[in-house]
Amino acid sequence: MENLSYEKAFEELQSIVSEMEGGAIGIDDLSVKVKRAAELIKFCKQKLKATEMDVDQILKEMETDETENGF
């Protein structure tokens, strides 16, 4: 996906959902919007998973440092 931040992707996804809920999307555009929403959901899930893994790694490193240094 293009250079997209999690925040921008989530914002776009919220916009699509609002349009769908408000009936602002015509039937001709519905398929395109649903496909885009699916792409954004996948992107956001990947970003969240990567962030979770990074945070877990940092916490493990902190625990190791504390154990080795007696803190």
Contacts in CASP RR format, 6 or more apart in sequence:
PFRMAT RR
TARGET T0000
AUTHOR 0000-0000-0000
METHOD contacts of the structure
MODEL  1
MENLSYEKAFEELQSIVSEMEGGAIGIDDLSVKVKRAAELIKFCKQKLKA
TEMDVDQILKEMETDETENGF
1 9 0 8 1.000
1 39 0 8 1.000
1 43 0 8 1.000
4 43 0 8 1.000
6 43 0 8 1.000
6 44 0 8 1.000
6 47 0 8 1.000
6 48 0 8 1.000
9 40 0 8 1.000
9 43 0 8 1.000
9 44 0 8 1.000
9 47 0 8 1.000
10 40 0 8 1.000
10 44 0 8 1.000
12 36 0 8 1.000
12 40 0 8 1.000
13 37 0 8 1.000
13 40 0 8 1.000
13 41 0 8 1.000
13 44 0 8 1.000
16 33 0 8 1.000
16 36 0 8 1.000
16 37 0 8 1.000
16 40 0 8 1.000
17 37 0 8 1.000
18 24 0 8 1.000
19 25 0 8 1.000
19 33 0 8 1.000
20 30 0 8 1.000
20 33 0 8 1.000
25 33 0 8 1.000
65 71 0 8 1.000
END
